[in-house]
């Protein structure tokens, strides 16, 4: 699979093709991702309650997750 090279949204350098193949939705290069804390995304987990209020029935419910992009601020020189 070939991907189109694209510039990093933070520093403007070209994102390596290998990174784009592994993470097609990425907008930053490896160097900037490390500077942002290891990844440009954070995962939010929300507990969902599936039992009725006041019920004594034991129900463990479930969790929903969603991936949220961290804010990307350009590097100012």
N, C-alpha and C positions, 0 to 999 in steps of 0.2 A: 504494500500500500504506500503510495507516495503522497506526501502532504506538501502544500504550498508553504514556503518559508514566510514567517510573519515576524514583525518587530515586537520586542518586549514593550508592554504598556508602561513599564516603570523607567527603564534606562534607554530603550531604543535599540539595543543590540538584537541581532537575529537569534530567535529561539532555535536550538538544535532540532533537526528532523527527528531524531530518536525520541526526544521529549514530546514532540507533537504527536508521534505515533502512540506513545504510552498514555498521554493525557491530552486528547484532542481538544478539550475545552480550556486548556491553559492559556493564559495571556501574559505570563512572565517567564523569564529565563531562570535557569537553575540558581545562579548567583543571587538574583533578586528574591527568589522563593526562600532561600536560606536567610536572607536579611529580614524577610517578613515573618520569620518564625517557623520555617520548615515547609510550609505549604500555603497556597493562596486561598484555601477553603477551610471552613470550620464546620463541624457536624453538630447540629442541634437535635437533641433527643427529647421527646415529649411523652410523658406517661399518659395513656388513654384509659379512662375509667369506663368499664363496660357494664358494671352492675348498677342497679337503681340505688338512689340515696336511701339510707336507712336499712338496706337489706342485710340480713345475716348470712346470706349465701356467700361462700368463699369463692371469689372470682379474681384471678390473678391479673386480668387485663392484658394489655400489650403496650408496645412502644412504637412510636412513629419517628422516623428520622428524616432530616432534610439537610442537604448540602448548601451552605451559604458562602458566597464569595466575600473574602475580606476586602476592605477598601484598598484600592491601589492608587497610591499617590506618586506622581512622577518625582524623580530625583532632581533636586534643584542644585545647580552648580554655582 
